[in-house]
Amino acid sequence: MTDDARPAEEAGQRRPGPAPDGAPAGQGAAGEAPARPTGRRALLAGLWPPRATRGQLVAAVLLFVLGLGLAIQVRATGSEETALRGARQEDLVRILSDLEDRTARLEEERDGLSRQRTELETSSDRAEEARRQTEERERQLGVLAGTVAAEGPGITLRIDDPLSAVEADMLLDTVQELRAAGAEAMQINDVRIVAETFFADENGGVLIDGRPVRAPFLVRAIGRPQDLEPALNIPGGVVQSLENQRAEVSVERLEMIVVDALRSAEQPDYAQSSP
């Protein structure tokens, strides 16, 4: 027997024997670890059963709350847009007119405050200028409170009510529409209209601040006539609503209107001015 024909056992090189029964391929008799799963099995093994840490749970709850808040906000915004889309043309015109009027009044107030600041900064006698502005402010507050008479350009609104169909809420709507258009002083017949004025129905008539007011109703309002009259005559506005009740309505612009109905100044029982 030659050296080439020696058995492998003598050369120290043993051939691997067959795998034991039931052992997977690739695992020898020595008990090597099975190969790691790959592909879809690895993905499924990583996802199921679920294993979540405390930090992951907290993050999930925060994301849920954030998503819920965003959904509510989007829904609220969508409902406002839907309301505007479904509004009538007359309502949209009124909303736009109110926004434009408020913007104009705020700009005028800003300009007035800027002028007052400039006058105080540039006046040679600042004490006298401050006193003058204080008196002017007192007069303006008196007009708003109804304790002093007022005059200026504006409109008159006459409402004849032959069927006695005009109620307190209609007069209140008229006052609110004029205020939104920039009216600074108003009276209805002989009653001065101020911020705390109230309207009520009683025995087929109307009470304003507890005083009975009968037709014809004469509303005098001081403000820019070019703003007040269109506010009353917009489609679906005050004039159209009154005419739907068979009332006769007339609006007139005037260069000078006097609002002379006065209210007594109420004295506080307990409050006193501080030094």
C-alpha positions as CSV (number, residue, x, y, z in Angstrom):
1,M,0.0,0.0,0.0
2,T,1.5,3.4,-1.0
3,D,1.5,6.6,0.9
4,D,-1.2,8.0,-1.4
5,A,-3.5,5.2,-0.6
6,R,-3.4,5.6,3.1
7,P,-6.7,5.9,4.8
8,A,-7.8,9.4,5.8
9,E,-7.8,8.3,9.4
10,E,-4.1,7.7,9.4
11,A,-3.5,11.2,7.9
12,G,-5.5,12.8,10.8
13,Q,-8.3,14.1,8.4
14,R,-11.6,12.6,9.3
15,R,-14.6,13.1,7.0
16,P,-17.7,14.6,8.6
17,G,-20.3,12.0,9.4
18,P,-24.0,12.3,8.6
19,A,-26.0,14.6,10.8
20,P,-27.9,12.9,13.6
21,D,-31.6,12.1,13.0
22,G,-33.8,15.2,13.6
23,A,-31.0,17.8,13.4
24,P,-31.4,20.6,10.9
25,A,-29.1,20.8,8.0
26,G,-26.0,22.8,8.7
27,Q,-25.9,21.7,12.4
28,G,-23.3,19.1,13.1
29,A,-23.0,16.6,15.8
30,A,-21.1,19.1,18.0
31,G,-24.4,21.1,18.6
32,E,-23.6,24.3,16.7
33,A,-26.2,27.3,17.1
34,P,-28.9,27.4,14.4
35,A,-28.6,30.0,11.7
36,R,-30.5,33.4,12.4
37,P,-33.7,33.8,10.5
38,T,-33.6,36.3,7.7
39,G,-36.1,38.2,5.5
40,R,-39.8,38.1,6.3
41,R,-39.4,35.8,9.3
42,A,-36.9,38.2,10.8
43,L,-39.4,41.1,10.3
44,L,-42.3,39.2,11.9
45,A,-40.1,38.1,14.8
46,G,-39.2,41.7,15.5
47,L,-42.8,42.9,15.4
48,W,-44.6,40.1,17.2
49,P,-45.1,39.7,20.0
50,P,-45.0,43.5,20.6
51,R,-42.4,44.6,23.1
52,A,-42.8,48.4,24.1
53,T,-40.8,50.2,26.7
54,R,-42.2,52.9,29.0
55,G,-40.6,55.7,26.9
56,Q,-42.3,54.4,23.8
57,L,-45.7,54.3,25.5
58,V,-45.3,57.9,26.7
59,A,-44.3,59.0,23.2
60,A,-47.3,57.2,21.8
61,V,-49.7,59.0,24.2
62,L,-48.2,62.4,23.4
63,L,-48.5,61.8,19.7
64,F,-52.1,60.7,20.1
65,V,-52.9,63.9,22.1
66,L,-51.2,66.1,19.5
67,G,-53.0,64.4,16.7
68,L,-56.4,64.8,18.5
69,G,-55.7,68.5,19.0
70,L,-54.8,69.1,15.4
71,A,-57.9,67.2,14.3
72,I,-60.1,69.4,16.5
73,Q,-58.5,72.6,15.2
74,V,-58.9,71.6,11.6
75,R,-62.5,70.7,12.2
76,A,-63.2,74.0,13.9
77,T,-61.6,75.9,11.1
78,G,-63.5,73.9,8.5
79,S,-66.8,74.6,10.3
80,E,-66.2,78.4,10.2
81,E,-65.4,78.2,6.5
82,T,-68.4,76.1,5.9
83,A,-70.6,78.7,7.8
84,L,-69.3,81.5,5.7
85,R,-69.7,79.5,2.5
86,G,-73.3,78.7,3.4
87,A,-74.2,82.3,4.4
88,R,-76.4,84.5,2.3
89,Q,-75.0,87.2,0.2
90,E,-76.7,89.8,2.4
91,D,-75.0,88.4,5.5
92,L,-71.6,88.4,3.8
93,V,-72.1,92.0,2.8
94,R,-73.0,93.0,6.3
95,I,-70.0,91.1,7.8
96,L,-67.6,92.8,5.3
97,S,-69.1,96.2,6.0
98,D,-68.8,95.8,9.7
99,L,-65.1,94.7,9.4
100,E,-64.3,97.7,7.1
101,D,-66.0,100.1,9.5
102,R,-64.2,98.7,12.6
103,T,-60.9,98.9,10.7
104,A,-61.5,102.5,9.8
105,R,-62.4,103.5,13.3
106,L,-59.4,101.8,14.8
107,E,-57.1,103.5,12.3
108,E,-58.7,106.9,13.2
109,E,-58.2,106.2,16.9
110,R,-54.6,105.2,16.3
111,D,-54.0,108.4,14.4
112,G,-55.7,110.5,17.1
113,L,-53.5,108.9,19.8
114,S,-50.4,109.5,17.7
115,R,-51.3,113.2,17.3
116,Q,-51.9,113.6,21.1
117,R,-48.5,112.0,21.8
118,T,-46.8,114.4,19.3
119,E,-48.5,117.4,20.8
120,L,-47.4,116.4,24.2
121,E,-43.9,115.9,23.1
122,T,-43.6,119.1,21.1
123,S,-45.7,121.5,23.2
124,S,-43.7,124.2,25.0
125,D,-46.1,124.1,27.9
126,R,-46.8,120.4,28.5
127,A,-48.9,121.0,31.6
128,E,-51.3,123.2,29.7
129,E,-51.5,120.8,26.8
130,A,-52.2,117.9,29.2
131,R,-54.9,119.9,30.9
132,R,-56.5,120.7,27.5
133,Q,-56.4,117.0,26.5
134,T,-57.9,116.0,29.8
135,E,-60.8,118.5,29.3
136,E,-61.4,117.2,25.8
137,R,-61.4,113.6,27.0
138,E,-63.9,114.6,29.7
139,R,-66.2,116.1,27.1
140,Q,-66.0,113.0,25.0
141,L,-66.8,110.7,27.9
142,G,-69.7,113.0,28.7
143,V,-71.1,112.5,25.2
144,L,-70.7,108.8,25.5
145,A,-72.3,108.7,28.9
146,G,-75.2,110.9,27.7
147,T,-74.6,113.6,30.4
148,V,-73.9,116.4,27.9
149,A,-75.5,117.4,24.6
150,A,-73.8,116.7,21.3
151,E,-74.0,118.0,17.8
152,G,-72.5,117.2,14.5
153,P,-73.3,115.6,11.1
154,G,-75.3,112.4,11.0
155,I,-78.7,111.0,10.0
156,T,-82.3,110.9,11.1
157,L,-84.3,107.7,10.8
158,R,-88.1,108.0,11.0
159,I,-90.2,104.8,11.6
160,D,-94.0,105.1,11.2
161,D,-95.7,102.0,12.5
162,P,-99.4,101.9,11.6
163,L,-99.8,98.2,12.5
164,S,-97.9,98.5,15.8
165,A,-95.6,95.7,14.6
166,V,-92.3,97.3,15.5
167,E,-91.0,95.7,18.7
168,A,-88.1,96.3,21.1
169,D,-85.7,93.9,19.4
170,M,-86.1,95.8,16.1
171,L,-85.2,99.1,17.7
172,L,-82.3,97.4,19.4
173,D,-81.1,96.0,16.1
174,T,-81.2,99.5,14.7
175,V,-79.1,100.9,17.5
176,Q,-76.6,98.1,17.2
177,E,-76.3,98.6,13.4
178,L,-75.7,102.4,13.9
179,R,-73.1,101.7,16.6
180,A,-71.3,99.3,14.4
181,A,-71.3,101.9,11.6
182,G,-69.7,104.5,13.9
183,A,-72.5,106.4,15.5
184,E,-71.1,108.4,18.5
185,A,-74.3,109.8,20.0
186,M,-78.0,108.7,19.6
187,Q,-81.4,109.3,20.9
188,I,-84.8,107.8,20.1
189,N,-87.6,110.3,20.5
190,D,-86.7,111.9,23.9
191,V,-84.5,109.1,25.3
192,R,-80.8,109.2,25.1
193,I,-79.2,105.9,24.0
194,V,-76.0,104.9,25.9
195,A,-74.1,101.7,26.5
196,E,-76.4,100.4,29.3
197,T,-79.7,101.3,27.6
198,F,-82.2,98.5,27.6
199,F,-85.3,97.8,25.5
200,A,-88.4,95.9,26.5
201,D,-91.9,95.2,25.1
202,E,-94.9,96.2,27.2
203,N,-98.7,96.4,26.4
204,G,-98.1,96.6,22.7
205,G,-95.5,99.4,23.1
206,V,-91.8,99.7,23.7
207,L,-90.0,100.7,26.8
208,I,-86.5,102.3,26.6
209,D,-84.8,102.5,29.9
210,G,-88.2,102.0,31.5
211,R,-89.8,104.9,29.6
212,P,-92.6,104.3,27.2
213,V,-91.8,105.3,23.6
214,R,-94.5,105.3,20.9
215,A,-94.5,105.5,17.2
216,P,-93.5,107.3,15.1
217,F,-90.0,106.5,16.3
218,L,-87.4,109.2,15.4
219,V,-83.8,108.1,15.7
220,R,-81.1,110.8,15.6
221,A,-77.6,109.6,15.3
222,I,-74.4,111.6,15.0
223,G,-71.6,110.1,12.9
224,R,-70.4,110.0,9.3
225,P,-73.6,110.1,7.2
226,Q,-71.8,108.2,4.3
227,D,-71.3,105.3,6.7
228,L,-74.5,105.4,8.7
229,E,-77.0,105.5,5.9
230,P,-75.5,102.5,3.9
231,A,-75.4,100.5,7.0
232,L,-79.1,100.8,7.4
233,N,-79.9,100.2,3.8
234,I,-77.8,97.1,3.0
235,P,-79.9,94.1,1.7
236,G,-81.4,92.3,4.6
237,G,-80.6,95.1,7.0
238,V,-82.6,97.3,9.3
239,V,-84.7,99.2,6.7
240,Q,-85.6,96.0,4.8
241,S,-86.6,94.2,8.1
242,L,-88.8,97.1,9.2
243,E,-90.5,97.3,5.8
244,N,-91.2,93.6,6.0
245,Q,-93.3,94.5,9.1
246,R,-95.3,97.0,7.0
247,A,-93.5,99.9,8.7
248,E,-92.7,103.1,6.7
249,V,-89.1,104.0,7.0
250,S,-87.2,107.1,5.8
251,V,-83.5,108.0,6.2
252,E,-82.1,111.5,5.8
253,R,-78.6,112.7,5.8
254,L,-78.0,116.0,7.6
255,E,-74.9,118.2,8.1
256,M,-76.0,119.2,11.6
257,I,-77.9,117.1,14.1
258,V,-78.4,117.9,17.8
259,V,-78.7,115.2,20.3
260,D,-79.9,117.0,23.4
261,A,-81.7,114.3,25.4
262,L,-79.7,113.9,28.6
263,R,-79.2,111.4,31.3
264,S,-78.5,112.2,34.9
265,A,-75.0,111.4,36.1
266,E,-75.2,108.6,38.6
267,Q,-73.1,109.0,41.7
268,P,-71.4,105.9,43.1
269,D,-72.4,104.9,46.6
270,Y,-69.1,103.5,47.7
271,A,-66.4,104.2,45.1
272,Q,-64.3,107.3,45.4
273,S,-61.6,108.7,43.2
274,S,-58.1,107.9,44.4
275,P,-55.5,110.7,44.7
